[in-house]
Amino acid sequence: MHTQFITTAAGDRLAVIPEAEYQRLIEALEDRADAEAVREFNARLAAGDEELMPAEFANRIIDGESKIKVWREFRAMSARQLAEKAGISASFLSQIESGERDGSFETIKKIAAALTISVDDLA
């Protein structure tokens, strides 16, 4: 690698390197940041602060299926169990899951708490 040093009129000393070397350094920094993010996630996962969802369930959410229904089934809960735990009627839960009705923010908070997920997971 050929490095050239220049001094600006303000007295700052700058290093000039070939663009290919600059790109290699940027990629190495991005790889390092990615590796650190993976380490942090694995630590949160080991501590129980994160969880993994199988692709089968994640794909259903991606495909537009009701997030509440997918999370409920991922948690192996019946609609009646979730409704009871959230303090709402099973018919109201069914209407929310089917898109017939929107739940209030308070209702969604109760459902999220019953599923042990954040409201953001249902957004």
GIWODA-V222543 format. One record per helix or strand of 2 or more residues. SS is the DSSP state (H for helix, E for strand). FROM is the first residue (numbers start at 1). TO is the last residue. If there is no record, write none. Layout:
ss: {SS	SS}
from: {FROM	FROM}
to: {TO	TO}
This chain:
ss: {E	E	H	H	H	H	H	H	H}
from: {3	13	19	55	67	79	90	105	119}
to: {7	17	47	62	74	86	98	115	122}
